[in-house]
């Protein structure tokens, strides 16, 4: 398995994802979005599979602080803005090869592990 986790050190769901894989002795590559924002191509990969709206945290503090609730921007414009404002993203963004998840997705992650065991 080649798991990458994109998130923030202070994000509870990101820490849960790291713990999930660590408890199963699966090495992950963690990218702290505060230190290195996600590349446009990386975000596009998630958006192609899940849709741009799934990546934006509309309940997050940064979304509210920037007044985006009233702005009515399209999900794609918000995703473009997330390149410079990574706190707009719903985290963790987890990738295993071509498979991706957003948020706390235990069932999906367990499915990845189970499919590796049977392969």
C-alpha positions as CSV (number, residue, x, y, z in Angstrom):
1,X,0.0,0.0,0.0
2,X,1.2,3.5,-0.8
3,X,-0.9,5.8,1.4
4,X,-0.7,9.5,1.5
5,X,-2.5,11.7,4.0
6,X,-3.0,15.4,3.3
7,X,-4.2,17.3,6.4
8,X,-3.3,19.5,9.3
9,X,-1.5,18.5,12.5
10,X,-4.2,20.2,14.6
11,X,-7.1,18.4,12.7
12,X,-8.7,15.7,14.8
13,X,-9.9,13.6,11.8
14,X,-6.4,13.8,10.3
15,X,-4.9,12.4,13.5
16,X,-7.5,9.7,13.5
17,X,-6.5,8.7,9.9
18,X,-2.8,8.6,10.9
19,X,-3.7,6.5,14.0
20,X,-5.8,4.1,11.9
21,X,-3.0,3.2,9.6
22,X,-0.3,3.3,12.3
23,X,-2.3,0.7,14.4
24,X,-2.3,-1.6,11.3
25,X,1.4,-1.0,10.7
26,X,0.9,0.6,7.4
27,X,3.4,3.3,6.5
28,X,1.9,6.6,5.4
29,X,3.4,9.7,3.8
30,X,1.9,12.7,5.7
31,X,1.7,16.1,4.0
32,X,1.0,19.0,6.4
33,X,-1.1,21.4,4.4
34,X,0.0,24.3,6.6
35,X,3.6,23.7,5.6
36,X,3.1,22.7,1.9
37,X,-0.3,23.4,0.3
38,X,-1.6,20.7,-2.0
39,X,-0.6,21.0,-5.7
40,X,-3.3,21.8,-8.2
41,X,-2.9,18.4,-9.9
42,X,-3.3,16.6,-6.6
43,X,-6.5,18.5,-5.8
44,X,-7.8,17.8,-9.3
45,X,-7.2,14.1,-8.8
46,X,-9.5,14.2,-5.7
47,X,-12.0,16.4,-7.4
48,X,-12.3,14.2,-10.5
49,X,-13.2,11.2,-8.3
50,X,-15.4,12.9,-5.7
51,X,-16.4,16.2,-7.1
52,X,-15.1,19.6,-6.1
53,X,-18.0,20.2,-3.6
54,X,-16.9,17.2,-1.5
55,X,-13.5,18.8,-0.9
56,X,-14.7,22.1,0.5
57,X,-15.4,22.3,4.3
58,X,-18.4,24.6,4.3
59,X,-18.7,24.2,8.1
60,X,-15.1,25.2,8.8
61,X,-14.0,28.4,10.5
62,X,-12.0,29.6,7.5
63,X,-15.0,29.3,5.2
64,X,-17.0,31.5,7.5
65,X,-14.2,34.0,8.2
66,X,-13.7,34.6,4.5
67,X,-17.5,35.3,4.1
68,X,-17.8,32.6,1.5
69,X,-21.2,31.4,2.7
70,X,-22.7,34.6,1.2
71,X,-20.4,34.8,-1.7
72,X,-22.1,31.9,-3.5
73,X,-19.0,30.8,-5.4
74,X,-19.1,27.6,-7.4
75,X,-17.4,24.6,-5.9
76,X,-14.8,24.7,-8.6
77,X,-13.9,28.4,-7.8
78,X,-13.7,27.5,-4.1
79,X,-11.4,24.6,-5.0
80,X,-9.2,27.0,-6.9
81,X,-9.1,29.3,-3.9
82,X,-8.2,26.4,-1.7
83,X,-4.8,26.3,-3.4
84,X,-3.9,29.4,-1.5
85,X,-6.3,28.9,1.4
86,X,-5.8,25.2,2.4
87,X,-8.0,25.6,5.5
88,X,-11.0,25.6,3.1
89,X,-10.4,21.9,2.4
90,X,-12.2,19.1,4.2
91,X,-9.5,16.9,5.7
92,X,-8.0,14.4,5.7
93,X,-7.5,13.8,2.0
94,X,-6.3,10.2,1.9
95,X,-5.0,8.6,-1.3
96,X,-3.9,5.0,-1.9
97,X,-2.8,4.7,-5.5
98,X,-5.9,5.6,-7.6
99,X,-8.3,5.4,-4.7
100,X,-9.1,8.5,-2.7
101,X,-11.3,9.6,0.3
102,X,-12.1,12.8,2.0
103,X,-12.8,13.1,5.7
104,X,-13.0,10.3,8.2
105,X,-13.7,7.2,6.0
106,X,-12.9,4.1,8.2
107,X,-14.9,1.7,6.0
108,X,-13.1,2.7,2.8
109,X,-9.7,2.5,4.4
110,X,-10.5,-0.9,5.9
111,X,-11.7,-2.0,2.4
112,X,-8.3,-1.0,0.9
113,X,-6.6,-3.2,3.5
114,X,-8.9,-6.1,3.0
115,X,-8.5,-6.0,-0.8
116,X,-4.7,-6.0,-0.3
117,X,-4.8,-9.1,1.8
118,X,-6.9,-11.0,-0.8
119,X,-4.7,-9.9,-3.8
